[in-house]
Amino acid sequence: MKRLEKILKKQKYIKIKLKRIATNHLELKATINGIKGRFILDTGASNSCVGLDMIEYFNLDATESETKAAGAGATDMETLQSENNSLKISDWKTKKCHLVLFDLSHVNKALTQHNAKEVHGIIGADILQKGKAFIDYDKKALYLKKTKK
């Protein structure tokens, strides 16, 4: 795998450390609008999400959304949305991060029941696609391609 890391580095990918938590999820640190948070990496989530209770914390401009959220045993949940946020994960960044906002209390309840810490949100497939992601599960690393300036 050292060879893969070398190839990705040459291709301008940024290595981001992941942490395996008690629930077997992979967790990472990210910054939204300059505010640090803890997030689960979820390849099955189509959009990156933040809890409704984090709107003020991350200085989000929330607007109505017709999208209904589903996942982790909950369905048909009302959502809000927030567009054009800055997102920074290690040295990778974007200024056009669209976030879905919904009640993540069921996710955090499940995490705390397994002695894991609560999260502020979920990094989903939208960011993974934007960053042309590679995930090395063995080395617990996410690679995102550096954005052009």
N, CA, C and O atoms as a GROMACS GRO file, in nm:
protein
  596
    1MET      N    1   0.081  -0.120   0.000
    1MET     CA    2   0.000   0.000   0.000
    1MET      C    3   0.085   0.126   0.000
    1MET      O    4   0.036   0.233  -0.037
    2LYS      N    5   0.209   0.116   0.040
    2LYS     CA    6   0.298   0.233   0.036
    2LYS      C    7   0.307   0.285  -0.107
    2LYS      O    8   0.318   0.406  -0.130
    3ARG      N    9   0.303   0.193  -0.202
    3ARG     CA   10   0.311   0.231  -0.342
    3ARG      C   11   0.189   0.314  -0.383
    3ARG      O   12   0.202   0.414  -0.454
    4LEU      N   13   0.072   0.272  -0.337
    4LEU     CA   14  -0.051   0.346  -0.366
    4LEU      C   15  -0.041   0.488  -0.309
    4LEU      O   16  -0.076   0.585  -0.377
    5GLU      N   17   0.005   0.500  -0.186
    5GLU     CA   18   0.019   0.631  -0.123
    5GLU      C   19   0.114   0.720  -0.204
    5GLU      O   20   0.087   0.838  -0.223
    6LYS      N   21   0.222   0.662  -0.251
    6LYS     CA   22   0.320   0.737  -0.331
    6LYS      C   23   0.258   0.786  -0.462
    6LYS      O   24   0.278   0.900  -0.502
    7ILE      N   25   0.183   0.697  -0.529
    7ILE     CA   26   0.117   0.732  -0.656
    7ILE      C   27   0.016   0.844  -0.634
    7ILE      O   28   0.012   0.941  -0.710
    8LEU      N   29  -0.065   0.830  -0.530
    8LEU     CA   30  -0.168   0.931  -0.503
    8LEU      C   31  -0.105   1.065  -0.466
    8LEU      O   32  -0.155   1.170  -0.505
    9LYS      N   33   0.003   1.062  -0.391
    9LYS     CA   34   0.073   1.185  -0.354
    9LYS      C   35   0.123   1.257  -0.480
    9LYS      O   36   0.114   1.380  -0.491
   10LYS      N   37   0.176   1.179  -0.573
   10LYS     CA   38   0.226   1.235  -0.699
   10LYS      C   39   0.113   1.297  -0.781
   10LYS      O   40   0.133   1.394  -0.854
   11GLN      N   41  -0.006   1.239  -0.766
   11GLN     CA   42  -0.124   1.289  -0.837
   11GLN      C   43  -0.194   1.404  -0.762
   11GLN      O   44  -0.306   1.441  -0.796
   12LYS      N   45  -0.128   1.459  -0.659
   12LYS     CA   46  -0.179   1.572  -0.580
   12LYS      C   47  -0.298   1.534  -0.490
   12LYS      O   48  -0.390   1.614  -0.471
   13TYR      N   49  -0.294   1.415  -0.436
   13TYR     CA   50  -0.394   1.374  -0.338
   13TYR      C   51  -0.345   1.407  -0.198
   13TYR      O   52  -0.225   1.403  -0.169
   14ILE      N   53  -0.439   1.440  -0.112
   14ILE     CA   54  -0.410   1.471   0.027
   14ILE      C   55  -0.454   1.353   0.113
   14ILE      O   56  -0.565   1.303   0.098
   15LYS      N   57  -0.365   1.309   0.202
   15LYS     CA   58  -0.397   1.198   0.291
   15LYS      C   59  -0.463   1.251   0.417
   15LYS      O   60  -0.413   1.343   0.482
   16ILE      N   61  -0.578   1.192   0.450
   16ILE     CA   62  -0.654   1.232   0.567
   16ILE      C   63  -0.669   1.112   0.659
   16ILE      O   64  -0.715   1.006   0.617
   17LYS      N   65  -0.630   1.130   0.784
   17LYS     CA   66  -0.639   1.020   0.881
   17LYS      C   67  -0.785   0.995   0.919
   17LYS      O   68  -0.862   1.088   0.941
   18LEU      N   69  -0.820   0.868   0.925
   18LEU     CA   70  -0.951   0.826   0.970
   18LEU      C   71  -0.935   0.751   1.102
   18LEU      O   72  -0.830   0.692   1.128
   19LYS      N   73  -1.038   0.754   1.183
   19LYS     CA   74  -1.034   0.684   1.310
   19LYS      C   75  -1.151   0.586   1.313
   19LYS      O   76  -1.266   0.625   1.290
   20ARG      N   77  -1.123   0.459   1.339
   20ARG     CA   78  -1.230   0.361   1.353
   20ARG      C   79  -1.286   0.374   1.494
   20ARG      O   80  -1.212   0.364   1.592
   21ILE      N   81  -1.418   0.397   1.503
   21ILE     CA   82  -1.480   0.415   1.634
   21ILE      C   83  -1.550   0.286   1.677
   21ILE      O   84  -1.555   0.189   1.601
   22ALA      N   85  -1.605   0.285   1.797
   22ALA     CA   86  -1.664   0.166   1.858
   22ALA      C   87  -1.771   0.099   1.771
   22ALA      O   88  -1.789  -0.023   1.779
   23THR      N   89  -1.840   0.175   1.690
   23THR     CA   90  -1.946   0.121   1.604
   23THR      C   91  -1.892   0.066   1.472
   23THR      O   92  -1.969   0.020   1.387
   24ASN      N   93  -1.761   0.072   1.454
   24ASN     CA   94  -1.692   0.030   1.332
   24ASN      C   95  -1.705   0.132   1.219
   24ASN      O   96  -1.665   0.104   1.106
   25HIS      N   97  -1.761   0.249   1.248
   25HIS     CA   98  -1.765   0.357   1.150
   25HIS      C   99  -1.627   0.422   1.144
   25HIS      O  100  -1.546   0.409   1.236
   26LEU      N  101  -1.602   0.493   1.035
   26LEU     CA  102  -1.479   0.571   1.023
   26LEU      C  103  -1.514   0.717   1.049
   26LEU      O  104  -1.609   0.771   0.993
   27GLU      N  105  -1.435   0.779   1.135
   27GLU     CA  106  -1.460   0.916   1.176
   27GLU      C  107  -1.346   1.005   1.130
   27GLU      O  108  -1.231   0.961   1.122
   28LEU      N  109  -1.379   1.130   1.099
   28LEU     CA  110  -1.277   1.226   1.060
   28LEU      C  111  -1.313   1.363   1.114
   28LEU      O  112  -1.428   1.390   1.149
   29LYS      N  113  -1.214   1.448   1.119
   29LYS     CA  114  -1.233   1.587   1.162
   29LYS      C  115  -1.245   1.673   1.035
   29LYS      O  116  -1.175   1.651   0.936
   30ALA      N  117  -1.334   1.770   1.041
   30ALA     CA  118  -1.352   1.862   0.930
   30ALA      C  119  -1.391   1.998   0.986
   30ALA      O  120  -1.433   2.009   1.101
   31THR      N  121  -1.377   2.100   0.903
   31THR     CA  122  -1.412   2.236   0.943
   31THR      C  123  -1.515   2.290   0.845
   31THR      O  124  -1.493   2.289   0.724
   32ILE      N  125  -1.627   2.337   0.899
   32ILE     CA  126  -1.730   2.400   0.816
   32ILE      C  127  -1.737   2.547   0.855
   32ILE      O  128  -1.755   2.580   0.972
   33ASN      N  129  -1.722   2.632   0.756
   33ASN     CA  130  -1.725   2.778   0.780
   33ASN      C  131  -1.632   2.819   0.894
   33ASN      O  132  -1.665   2.908   0.973
   34GLY      N  133  -1.517   2.753   0.901
   34GLY     CA  134  -1.415   2.788   1.000
   34GLY      C  135  -1.435   2.724   1.137
   34GLY      O  136  -1.356   2.748   1.228
   35ILE      N  137  -1.539   2.643   1.155
   35ILE     CA  138  -1.570   2.580   1.284
   35ILE      C  139  -1.541   2.430   1.275
   35ILE      O  140  -1.588   2.362   1.184
   36LYS      N  141  -1.463   2.379   1.371
   36LYS     CA  142  -1.423   2.239   1.371
   36LYS      C  143  -1.537   2.148   1.416
   36LYS      O  144  -1.618   2.183   1.501
   37GLY      N  145  -1.540   2.027   1.355
   37GLY     CA  146  -1.640   1.929   1.393
   37GLY      C  147  -1.592   1.788   1.370
   37GLY      O  148  -1.489   1.764   1.308
   38ARG      N  149  -1.670   1.693   1.422
   38ARG     CA  150  -1.640   1.550   1.408
   38ARG      C  151  -1.749   1.489   1.319
   38ARG      O  152  -1.868   1.512   1.340
   39PHE      N  153  -1.706   1.409   1.220
   39PHE     CA  154  -1.798   1.356   1.120
   39PHE      C  155  -1.774   1.207   1.096
   39PHE      O  156  -1.662   1.158   1.107
   40ILE      N  157  -1.881   1.138   1.061
   40ILE     CA  158  -1.870   0.999   1.017
   40ILE      C  159  -1.853   1.003   0.866
   40ILE      O  160  -1.919   1.082   0.798
   41LEU      N  161  -1.768   0.919   0.814
   41LEU     CA  162  -1.752   0.903   0.670
   41LEU      C  163  -1.853   0.796   0.627
   41LEU      O  164  -1.848   0.683   0.675
   42ASP      N  165  -1.943   0.831   0.537
   42ASP     CA  166  -2.049   0.738   0.497
   42ASP      C  167  -2.061   0.735   0.345
   42ASP      O  168  -2.121   0.824   0.285
   43THR      N  169  -2.005   0.632   0.284
   43THR     CA  170  -2.009   0.618   0.138
   43THR      C  171  -2.151   0.594   0.088
   43THR      O  172  -2.179   0.615  -0.030
   44GLY      N  173  -2.240   0.550   0.176
   44GLY     CA  174  -2.379   0.524   0.138
   44GLY      C  175  -2.469   0.645   0.149
   44GLY      O  176  -2.583   0.642   0.103
   45ALA      N  177  -2.420   0.751   0.208
   45ALA     CA  178  -2.499   0.875   0.219
   45ALA      C  179  -2.478   0.956   0.092
   45ALA      O  180  -2.365   0.992   0.059
   46SER      N  181  -2.584   0.985   0.020
   46SER     CA  182  -2.570   1.057  -0.106
   46SER      C  183  -2.523   1.201  -0.085
   46SER      O  184  -2.452   1.257  -0.168
   47ASN      N  185  -2.564   1.261   0.028
   47ASN     CA  186  -2.526   1.399   0.059
   47ASN      C  187  -2.458   1.409   0.193
   47ASN      O  188  -2.480   1.327   0.282
   48SER      N  189  -2.375   1.509   0.207
   48SER     CA  190  -2.316   1.537   0.338
   48SER      C  191  -2.421   1.608   0.422
   48SER      O  192  -2.498   1.690   0.371
   49CYS      N  193  -2.423   1.576   0.550
   49CYS     CA  194  -2.530   1.622   0.638
   49CYS      C  195  -2.474   1.678   0.767
   49CYS      O  196  -2.364   1.645   0.811
   50VAL      N  197  -2.554   1.766   0.826
   50VAL     CA  198  -2.523   1.823   0.957
   50VAL      C  199  -2.654   1.821   1.036
   50VAL      O  200  -2.762   1.837   0.979
   51GLY      N  201  -2.643   1.801   1.166
   51GLY     CA  202  -2.761   1.799   1.250
   51GLY      C  203  -2.829   1.935   1.256
   51GLY      O  204  -2.763   2.039   1.251
   52LEU      N  205  -2.961   1.933   1.266
   52LEU     CA  206  -3.038   2.058   1.275
   52LEU      C  207  -2.993   2.144   1.393
   52LEU      O  208  -2.999   2.266   1.388
   53ASP      N  209  -2.948   2.079   1.499
   53ASP     CA  210  -2.904   2.152   1.618
   53ASP      C  211  -2.768   2.218   1.599
   53ASP      O  212  -2.718   2.284   1.691
   54MET      N  213  -2.707   2.202   1.483
   54MET     CA  214  -2.574   2.258   1.455
   54MET      C  215  -2.579   2.379   1.362
   54MET      O  216  -2.474   2.430   1.321
   55ILE      N  217  -2.699   2.426   1.328
   55ILE     CA  218  -2.712   2.539   1.235
   55ILE      C  219  -2.637   2.662   1.286
   55ILE      O  220  -2.558   2.720   1.213
   56GLU      N  221  -2.660   2.700   1.408
   56GLU     CA  222  -2.591   2.817   1.465
   56GLU      C  223  -2.443   2.789   1.487
   56GLU      O  224  -2.358   2.874   1.462
   57TYR      N  225  -2.413   2.668   1.536
   57TYR     CA  226  -2.274   2.630   1.566
   57TYR      C  227  -2.184   2.650   1.443
   57TYR      O  228  -2.074   2.704   1.455
   58PHE      N  229  -2.232   2.606   1.325
   58PHE     CA  230  -2.152   2.616   1.202
   58PHE      C  231  -2.184   2.741   1.120
   58PHE      O  232  -2.137   2.755   1.007
   59ASN      N  233  -2.262   2.832   1.175
   59ASN     CA  234  -2.301   2.956   1.104
   59ASN      C  235  -2.361   2.925   0.967
   59ASN      O  236  -2.319   2.981   0.866
   60LEU      N  237  -2.460   2.836   0.964
   60LEU     CA  238  -2.522   2.794   0.839
   60LEU      C  239  -2.642   2.882   0.805
   60LEU      O  240  -2.717   2.924   0.893
   61ASP      N  241  -2.658   2.909   0.677
   61ASP     CA  242  -2.775   2.979   0.626
   61ASP      C  243  -2.871   2.871   0.578
   61ASP      O  244  -2.855   2.818   0.468
   62ALA      N  245  -2.970   2.838   0.661
   62ALA     CA  246  -3.060   2.727   0.632
   62ALA      C  247  -3.184   2.775   0.558
   62ALA      O  248  -3.244   2.876   0.593
   63THR      N  249  -3.221   2.700   0.454
   63THR     CA  250  -3.342   2.728   0.378
   63THR      C  251  -3.426   2.601   0.368
   63THR      O  252  -3.376   2.491   0.393
   64GLU      N  253  -3.551   2.618   0.331
   64GLU     CA  254  -3.640   2.502   0.319
   64GLU      C  255  -3.592   2.408   0.209
   64GLU      O  256  -3.527   2.449   0.113
   65SER      N  257  -3.628   2.282   0.226
   65SER     CA  258  -3.590   2.180   0.129
   65SER      C  259  -3.708   2.086   0.111
   65SER      O  260  -3.780   2.056   0.207
   66GLU      N  261  -3.728   2.040  -0.011
   66GLU     CA  262  -3.835   1.943  -0.036
   66GLU      C  263  -3.785   1.800  -0.019
   66GLU      O  264  -3.863   1.705  -0.025
   67THR      N  265  -3.656   1.786   0.001
   67THR     CA  266  -3.596   1.654   0.017
   67THR      C  267  -3.635   1.593   0.150
   67THR      O  268  -3.641   1.662   0.252
   68LYS      N  269  -3.663   1.463   0.150
   68LYS     CA  270  -3.688   1.388   0.273
   68LYS      C  271  -3.565   1.302   0.296
   68LYS      O  272  -3.511   1.244   0.202
   69ALA      N  273  -3.522   1.294   0.421
   69ALA     CA  274  -3.403   1.215   0.454
   69ALA      C  275  -3.446   1.078   0.504
   69ALA      O  276  -3.552   1.061   0.564
   70ALA      N  277  -3.359   0.980   0.479
   70ALA     CA  278  -3.380   0.844   0.530
   70ALA      C  279  -3.244   0.784   0.560
   70ALA      O  280  -3.144   0.816   0.495
   71GLY      N  281  -3.241   0.697   0.659
   71GLY     CA  282  -3.116   0.629   0.690
   71GLY      C  283  -3.110   0.589   0.835
   71GLY      O  284  -3.178   0.647   0.919
   72ALA      N  285  -3.029   0.490   0.864
   72ALA     CA  286  -3.006   0.440   1.000
   72ALA      C  287  -3.137   0.411   1.073
   72ALA      O  288  -3.151   0.442   1.192
   73GLY      N  289  -3.232   0.353   1.001
   73GLY     CA  290  -3.357   0.312   1.064
   73GLY      C  291  -3.465   0.418   1.068
   73GLY      O  292  -3.576   0.390   1.112
   74ALA      N  293  -3.436   0.537   1.023
   74ALA     CA  294  -3.536   0.644   1.021
   74ALA      C  295  -3.568   0.680   0.877
   74ALA      O  296  -3.479   0.680   0.791
   75THR      N  297  -3.695   0.710   0.851
   75THR     CA  298  -3.734   0.746   0.715
   75THR      C  299  -3.823   0.870   0.716
   75THR      O  300  -3.880   0.907   0.819
   76ASP      N  301  -3.835   0.932   0.598
   76ASP     CA  302  -3.928   1.043   0.579
   76ASP      C  303  -3.905   1.161   0.673
   76ASP      O  304  -4.000   1.225   0.717
   77MET      N  305  -3.778   1.189   0.704
   77MET     CA  306  -3.747   1.298   0.796
   77MET      C  307  -3.742   1.432   0.721
   77MET      O  308  -3.687   1.440   0.611
   78GLU      N  309  -3.800   1.534   0.783
   78GLU     CA  310  -3.796   1.668   0.726
   78GLU      C  311  -3.652   1.720   0.724
   78GLU      O  312  -3.573   1.692   0.814
   79THR      N  313  -3.619   1.794   0.620
   79THR     CA  314  -3.483   1.848   0.608
   79THR      C  315  -3.485   1.996   0.575
   79THR      O  316  -3.584   2.050   0.526
   80LEU      N  317  -3.374   2.060   0.602
   80LEU     CA  318  -3.344   2.194   0.553
   80LEU      C  319  -3.218   2.178   0.469
   80LEU      O  320  -3.160   2.069   0.464
   81GLN      N  321  -3.176   2.283   0.403
   81GLN     CA  322  -3.052   2.278   0.327
   81GLN      C  323  -2.972   2.405   0.348
   81GLN      O  324  -3.026   2.509   0.387
   82SER      N  325  -2.844   2.394   0.323
   82SER     CA  326  -2.755   2.509   0.333
   82SER      C  327  -2.653   2.498   0.221
   82SER      O  328  -2.584   2.396   0.208
   83GLU      N  329  -2.644   2.603   0.140
   83GLU     CA  330  -2.555   2.599   0.024
   83GLU      C  331  -2.435   2.691   0.040
   83GLU      O  332  -2.434   2.782   0.123
   84ASN      N  333  -2.334   2.664  -0.044
   84ASN     CA  334  -2.213   2.747  -0.053
   84ASN      C  335  -2.140   2.768   0.079
   84ASN      O  336  -2.100   2.879   0.114
   85ASN      N  337  -2.125   2.659   0.152
   85ASN     CA  338  -2.046   2.662   0.276
   85ASN      C  339  -1.903   2.624   0.244
   85ASN      O  340  -1.876   2.553   0.147
   86SER      N  341  -1.810   2.673   0.326
   86SER     CA  342  -1.672   2.628   0.308
   86SER      C  343  -1.654   2.501   0.391
   86SER      O  344  -1.700   2.492   0.505
   87LEU      N  345  -1.587   2.405   0.332
   87LEU     CA  346  -1.558   2.278   0.398
   87LEU      C  347  -1.409   2.252   0.382
   87LEU      O  348  -1.354   2.259   0.272
   88LYS      N  349  -1.345   2.222   0.494
   88LYS     CA  350  -1.201   2.192   0.492
   88LYS      C  351  -1.181   2.061   0.566
   88LYS      O  352  -1.222   2.046   0.682
   89ILE      N  353  -1.118   1.967   0.499
   89ILE     CA  354  -1.081   1.839   0.559
   89ILE      C  355  -0.930   1.827   0.542
   89ILE      O  356  -0.881   1.805   0.432
   90SER      N  357  -0.857   1.841   0.651
   90SER     CA  358  -0.711   1.848   0.646
   90SER      C  359  -0.674   1.965   0.555
   90SER      O  360  -0.714   2.078   0.581
   91ASP      N  361  -0.597   1.940   0.448
   91ASP     CA  362  -0.558   2.048   0.356
   91ASP      C  363  -0.648   2.055   0.232
   91ASP      O  364  -0.625   2.138   0.145
   92TRP      N  365  -0.750   1.970   0.225
   92TRP     CA  366  -0.845   1.971   0.113
   92TRP      C  367  -0.958   2.067   0.147
   92TRP      O  368  -1.009   2.067   0.259
   93LYS      N  369  -0.999   2.149   0.049
   93LYS     CA  370  -1.108   2.241   0.077
   93LYS      C  371  -1.193   2.272  -0.045
   93LYS      O  372  -1.150   2.261  -0.159
   94THR      N  373  -1.316   2.311  -0.015
   94THR     CA  374  -1.410   2.358  -0.117
   94THR      C  375  -1.491   2.472  -0.056
   94THR      O  376  -1.516   2.474   0.064
   95LYS      N  377  -1.532   2.565  -0.140
   95LYS     CA  378  -1.615   2.676  -0.093
   95LYS      C  379  -1.759   2.660  -0.138
   95LYS      O  380  -1.842   2.748  -0.115
   96LYS      N  381  -1.789   2.547  -0.202
   96LYS     CA  382  -1.924   2.524  -0.255
   96LYS      C  383  -1.981   2.395  -0.198
   96LYS      O  384  -2.021   2.306  -0.272
   97CYS      N  385  -1.985   2.386  -0.067
   97CYS     CA  386  -2.035   2.266  -0.002
   97CYS      C  387  -2.184   2.281   0.029
   97CYS      O  388  -2.225   2.370   0.103
   98HIS      N  389  -2.263   2.193  -0.030
   98HIS     CA  390  -2.407   2.189  -0.007
   98HIS      C  391  -2.432   2.088   0.106
   98HIS      O  392  -2.384   1.975   0.100
   99LEU      N  393  -2.506   2.130   0.206
   99LEU     CA  394  -2.533   2.042   0.320
   99LEU      C  395  -2.683   2.019   0.337
   99LEU      O  396  -2.763   2.112   0.320
  100VAL      N  397  -2.719   1.897   0.370
  100VAL     CA  398  -2.856   1.864   0.408
  100VAL      C  399  -2.859   1.868   0.560
  100VAL      O  400  -2.772   1.811   0.626
  101LEU      N  401  -2.958   1.934   0.615
  101LEU     CA  402  -2.969   1.949   0.760
  101LEU      C  403  -3.091   1.871   0.807
  101LEU      O  404  -3.203   1.894   0.761
  102PHE      N  405  -3.069   1.780   0.900
  102PHE     CA  406  -3.182   1.706   0.957
  102PHE      C  407  -3.148   1.656   1.096
  102PHE      O  408  -3.033   1.666   1.140
  103ASP      N  409  -3.245   1.603   1.164
  103ASP     CA  410  -3.230   1.557   1.302
  103ASP      C  411  -3.141   1.433   1.306
  103ASP      O  412  -3.180   1.325   1.261
  104LEU      N  413  -3.021   1.449   1.361
  104LEU     CA  414  -2.927   1.337   1.371
  104LEU      C  415  -2.929   1.272   1.509
  104LEU      O  416  -2.840   1.194   1.543
  105SER      N  417  -3.031   1.303   1.588
  105SER     CA  418  -3.034   1.250   1.725
  105SER      C  419  -3.037   1.097   1.729
  105SER      O  420  -2.979   1.037   1.819
  106HIS      N  421  -3.105   1.034   1.631
  106HIS     CA  422  -3.108   0.886   1.628
  106HIS      C  423  -2.970   0.828   1.599
  106HIS      O  424  -2.934   0.722   1.650
  107VAL      N  425  -2.892   0.898   1.517
  107VAL     CA  426  -2.755   0.854   1.485
  107VAL      C  427  -2.668   0.869   1.611
  107VAL      O  428  -2.596   0.776   1.648
  108ASN      N  429  -2.676   0.985   1.675
  108ASN     CA  430  -2.594   1.009   1.794
  108ASN      C  431  -2.635   0.921   1.912
  108ASN      O  432  -2.551   0.883   1.993
  109LYS      N  433  -2.762   0.888   1.920
  109LYS     CA  434  -2.808   0.798   2.026
  109LYS      C  435  -2.746   0.660   2.006
  109LYS      O  436  -2.699   0.598   2.102
  110ALA      N  437  -2.747   0.613   1.882
  110ALA     CA  438  -2.687   0.483   1.850
  110ALA      C  439  -2.537   0.483   1.880
  110ALA      O  440  -2.484   0.385   1.931
  111LEU      N  441  -2.469   0.593   1.849
  111LEU     CA  442  -2.325   0.603   1.876
  111LEU      C  443  -2.297   0.598   2.025
  111LEU      O  444  -2.211   0.522   2.070
  112THR      N  445  -2.370   0.678   2.103
  112THR     CA  446  -2.343   0.682   2.247
  112THR      C  447  -2.379   0.551   2.316
  112THR      O  448  -2.318   0.516   2.418
  113GLN      N  449  -2.478   0.479   2.263
  113GLN     CA  450  -2.512   0.348   2.320
  113GLN      C  451  -2.399   0.247   2.302
  113GLN      O  452  -2.391   0.147   2.374
  114HIS      N  453  -2.312   0.274   2.206
  114HIS     CA  454  -2.196   0.188   2.181
  114HIS      C  455  -2.067   0.252   2.232
  114HIS      O  456  -1.957   0.216   2.189
  115ASN      N  457  -2.080   0.346   2.325
  115ASN     CA  458  -1.966   0.415   2.386
  115ASN      C  459  -1.881   0.493   2.285
  115ASN      O  460  -1.759   0.505   2.303
  116ALA      N  461  -1.943   0.544   2.182
  116ALA     CA  462  -1.874   0.630   2.086
  116ALA      C  463  -1.922   0.773   2.110
  116ALA      O  464  -2.031   0.794   2.164
  117LYS      N  465  -1.842   0.870   2.070
  117LYS     CA  466  -1.880   1.010   2.087
  117LYS      C  467  -1.980   1.052   1.979
  117LYS      O  468  -1.983   0.996   1.870
  118GLU      N  469  -2.062   1.150   2.014
  118GLU     CA  470  -2.157   1.206   1.917
  118GLU      C  471  -2.080   1.276   1.805
  118GLU      O  472  -1.966   1.319   1.824
  119VAL      N  473  -2.144   1.286   1.688
  119VAL     CA  474  -2.084   1.355   1.574
  119VAL      C  475  -2.168   1.477   1.537
  119VAL      O  476  -2.286   1.486   1.572
  120HIS      N  477  -2.106   1.568   1.468
  120HIS     CA  478  -2.175   1.688   1.420
  120HIS      C  479  -2.248   1.661   1.289
  120HIS      O  480  -2.345   1.728   1.255
  121GLY      N  481  -2.199   1.560   1.216
  121GLY     CA  482  -2.259   1.532   1.086
  121GLY      C  483  -2.196   1.414   1.015
  121GLY      O  484  -2.124   1.333   1.074
  122ILE      N  485  -2.226   1.408   0.886
  122ILE     CA  486  -2.184   1.296   0.801
  122ILE      C  487  -2.121   1.353   0.674
  122ILE      O  488  -2.177   1.443   0.611
  123ILE      N  489  -2.006   1.301   0.638
  123ILE     CA  490  -1.945   1.333   0.508
  123ILE      C  491  -1.989   1.223   0.413
  123ILE      O  492  -1.958   1.105   0.434
  124GLY      N  493  -2.060   1.262   0.308
  124GLY     CA  494  -2.119   1.164   0.217
  124GLY      C  495  -2.054   1.158   0.080
  124GLY      O  496  -1.948   1.215   0.056
  125ALA      N  497  -2.122   1.086  -0.009
  125ALA     CA  498  -2.070   1.059  -0.143
  125ALA      C  499  -2.050   1.186  -0.225
  125ALA      O  500  -1.965   1.187  -0.315
  126ASP      N  501  -2.126   1.291  -0.198
  126ASP     CA  502  -2.108   1.415  -0.273
  126ASP      C  503  -1.966   1.469  -0.260
  126ASP      O  504  -1.905   1.510  -0.358
  127ILE      N  505  -1.915   1.470  -0.138
  127ILE     CA  506  -1.778   1.518  -0.113
  127ILE      C  507  -1.677   1.417  -0.165
  127ILE      O  508  -1.574   1.455  -0.221
  128LEU      N  509  -1.706   1.289  -0.146
  128LEU     CA  510  -1.614   1.186  -0.195
  128LEU      C  511  -1.600   1.194  -0.346
  128LEU      O  512  -1.490   1.176  -0.399
  129GLN      N  513  -1.709   1.220  -0.416
  129GLN     CA  514  -1.702   1.235  -0.563
  129GLN      C  515  -1.627   1.361  -0.601
  129GLN      O  516  -1.542   1.360  -0.690
  130LYS      N  517  -1.659   1.471  -0.533
  130LYS     CA  518  -1.594   1.599  -0.563
  130LYS      C  519  -1.442   1.588  -0.542
  130LYS      O  520  -1.364   1.647  -0.617
  131GLY      N  521  -1.402   1.514  -0.440
  131GLY     CA  522  -1.260   1.498  -0.409
  131GLY      C  523  -1.194   1.379  -0.477
  131GLY      O  524  -1.078   1.348  -0.450
  132LYS      N  525  -1.269   1.313  -0.568
  132LYS     CA  526  -1.215   1.195  -0.639
  132LYS      C  527  -1.150   1.098  -0.539
  132LYS      O  528  -1.035   1.058  -0.555
  133ALA      N  529  -1.227   1.063  -0.437
  133ALA     CA  530  -1.177   0.993  -0.319
  133ALA      C  531  -1.128   0.850  -0.343
  133ALA      O  532  -1.178   0.776  -0.427
  134PHE      N  533  -1.026   0.816  -0.264
  134PHE     CA  534  -0.979   0.679  -0.246
  134PHE      C  535  -0.980   0.655  -0.096
  134PHE      O  536  -0.936   0.740  -0.018
  135ILE      N  537  -1.032   0.540  -0.055
  135ILE     CA  538  -1.032   0.506   0.087
  135ILE      C  539  -0.948   0.381   0.107
  135ILE      O  540  -0.971   0.279   0.043
  136ASP      N  541  -0.851   0.391   0.195
  136ASP     CA  542  -0.767   0.277   0.232
  136ASP      C  543  -0.815   0.232   0.370
  136ASP      O  544  -0.774   0.287   0.473
  137TYR      N  545  -0.902   0.131   0.371
  137TYR     CA  546  -0.961   0.084   0.496
  137TYR      C  547  -0.856   0.023   0.588
  137TYR      O  548  -0.862   0.039   0.710
  138ASP      N  549  -0.760  -0.046   0.530
  138ASP     CA  550  -0.656  -0.111   0.609
  138ASP      C  551  -0.572  -0.009   0.686
  138ASP      O  552  -0.542  -0.028   0.804
  139LYS      N  553  -0.533   0.098   0.617
  139LYS     CA  554  -0.448   0.202   0.679
  139LYS      C  555  -0.530   0.314   0.743
  139LYS      O  556  -0.475   0.409   0.798
  140LYS      N  557  -0.662   0.302   0.737
  140LYS     CA  558  -0.753   0.404   0.791
  140LYS      C  559  -0.716   0.542   0.737
  140LYS      O  560  -0.685   0.634   0.814
  141ALA      N  561  -0.720   0.555   0.605
  141ALA     CA  562  -0.686   0.682   0.540
  141ALA      C  563  -0.782   0.711   0.425
  141ALA      O  564  -0.822   0.622   0.350
  142LEU      N  565  -0.816   0.838   0.413
  142LEU     CA  566  -0.896   0.888   0.303
  142LEU      C  567  -0.803   0.977   0.220
  142LEU      O  568  -0.727   1.056   0.275
  143TYR      N  569  -0.810   0.963   0.089
  143TYR     CA  570  -0.732   1.047  -0.001
  143TYR      C  571  -0.828   1.129  -0.086
  143TYR      O  572  -0.916   1.074  -0.151
  144LEU      N  573  -0.810   1.261  -0.084
  144LEU     CA  574  -0.889   1.351  -0.166
  144LEU      C  575  -0.795   1.431  -0.256
  144LEU      O  576  -0.690   1.478  -0.212
  145LYS      N  577  -0.834   1.446  -0.382
  145LYS     CA  578  -0.750   1.518  -0.477
  145LYS      C  579  -0.758   1.667  -0.451
  145LYS      O  580  -0.865   1.725  -0.440
  146LYS      N  581  -0.640   1.727  -0.441
  146LYS     CA  582  -0.630   1.871  -0.413
  146LYS      C  583  -0.702   1.948  -0.523
  146LYS      O  584  -0.685   1.921  -0.642
  147THR      N  585  -0.783   2.044  -0.482
  147THR     CA  586  -0.857   2.125  -0.578
  147THR      C  587  -0.768   2.230  -0.639
  147THR      O  588  -0.678   2.284  -0.575
  148LYS      N  589  -0.794   2.259  -0.766
  148LYS     CA  590  -0.716   2.361  -0.837
  148LYS      C  591  -0.764   2.499  -0.794
  148LYS      O  592  -0.882   2.520  -0.768
  149LYS      N  593  -0.668   2.591  -0.787
  149LYS     CA  594  -0.705   2.728  -0.745
  149LYS      C  595  -0.729   2.815  -0.863
  149LYS      O  596  -0.761   2.933  -0.847
   0.00000   0.00000   0.00000
